[in-house]
């Protein structure tokens, strides 16, 4: 696997980053209170930022891993 996973606790909430080393891209997911902020980078340039409620993020996550 060519991915690097990092997780840390910030004062506002949990922060997770996943780097695809081969593509030089990065996914950052940070919980900020009752919101989850998702940011993507490709070749070190910010490409998208998306903020959704925690409840919707949880629903999406559960739906993606169910068989």
C-alpha positions as a Markdown table, in Angstrom:
| # | Residue | x | y | z |
|---|---|---|---|---|
| 1 | Unk | 0.0 | 0.0 | 0.0 |
| 2 | Unk | 1.3 | 3.4 | -1.0 |
| 3 | Unk | -0.6 | 5.4 | 1.6 |
| 4 | Unk | 0.4 | 7.2 | 4.8 |
| 5 | Unk | -2.3 | 7.6 | 7.5 |
| 6 | Unk | -1.9 | 10.2 | 10.3 |
| 7 | Unk | -4.3 | 10.9 | 13.2 |
| 8 | Unk | -4.1 | 13.5 | 15.9 |
| 9 | Unk | -6.3 | 15.2 | 18.4 |
| 10 | Unk | -6.7 | 19.0 | 18.0 |
| 11 | Unk | -8.4 | 21.3 | 20.5 |
| 12 | Unk | -11.4 | 21.6 | 18.2 |
| 13 | Unk | -11.6 | 17.8 | 17.5 |
| 14 | Unk | -10.0 | 14.9 | 15.7 |
| 15 | Unk | -7.9 | 15.4 | 12.6 |
| 16 | Unk | -7.0 | 12.7 | 10.1 |
| 17 | Unk | -4.9 | 12.9 | 6.9 |
| 18 | Unk | -4.3 | 10.3 | 4.3 |
| 19 | Unk | -1.5 | 10.8 | 1.7 |
| 20 | Unk | -1.3 | 8.9 | -1.5 |
| 21 | Unk | 2.5 | 8.9 | -2.0 |
| 22 | Unk | 2.4 | 7.7 | -5.6 |
| 23 | Unk | -0.1 | 10.5 | -6.8 |
| 24 | Unk | 1.2 | 13.1 | -4.4 |
| 25 | Unk | -2.3 | 13.8 | -3.2 |
| 26 | Unk | -3.7 | 14.4 | 0.3 |
| 27 | Unk | -7.1 | 14.0 | 1.9 |
| 28 | Unk | -7.7 | 15.8 | 5.2 |
| 29 | Unk | -10.7 | 15.3 | 7.4 |
| 30 | Unk | -11.2 | 17.4 | 10.5 |
| 31 | Unk | -14.0 | 17.5 | 13.0 |
| 32 | Unk | -14.8 | 21.0 | 14.1 |
| 33 | Unk | -17.5 | 20.9 | 16.7 |
| 34 | Unk | -20.7 | 19.6 | 15.0 |
| 35 | Unk | -19.2 | 19.9 | 11.5 |
| 36 | Unk | -16.7 | 17.7 | 9.5 |
| 37 | Unk | -14.4 | 19.6 | 7.1 |
| 38 | Unk | -13.0 | 17.6 | 4.2 |
| 39 | Unk | -10.1 | 19.1 | 2.1 |
| 40 | Unk | -8.3 | 17.6 | -0.8 |
| 41 | Unk | -4.9 | 18.5 | -2.3 |
| 42 | Unk | -3.3 | 17.3 | -5.5 |
| 43 | Unk | 0.4 | 18.0 | -6.0 |
| 44 | Unk | 0.4 | 20.3 | -2.9 |
| 45 | Unk | -2.4 | 22.6 | -4.3 |
| 46 | Unk | -5.8 | 22.8 | -2.4 |
| 47 | Unk | -8.4 | 21.6 | -4.8 |
| 48 | Unk | -11.6 | 21.3 | -2.8 |
| 49 | Unk | -13.1 | 22.0 | 0.7 |
| 50 | Unk | -16.4 | 20.5 | 1.8 |
| 51 | Unk | -18.1 | 20.9 | 5.1 |
| 52 | Unk | -20.9 | 18.7 | 6.3 |
| 53 | Unk | -22.7 | 18.0 | 9.6 |
| 54 | Unk | -21.2 | 15.2 | 11.7 |
| 55 | Unk | -24.5 | 13.2 | 11.5 |
| 56 | Unk | -24.4 | 13.2 | 7.7 |
| 57 | Unk | -20.7 | 12.2 | 7.7 |
| 58 | Unk | -21.4 | 9.3 | 10.1 |
| 59 | Unk | -24.3 | 8.1 | 7.9 |
| 60 | Unk | -22.1 | 8.3 | 4.8 |
| 61 | Unk | -19.3 | 6.4 | 6.5 |
| 62 | Unk | -21.6 | 3.6 | 7.7 |
| 63 | Unk | -23.2 | 3.3 | 4.3 |
| 64 | Unk | -19.9 | 2.9 | 2.6 |
| 65 | Unk | -18.6 | 0.0 | 4.7 |
| 66 | Unk | -21.9 | -2.0 | 4.9 |
| 67 | Unk | -22.0 | -5.1 | 2.6 |
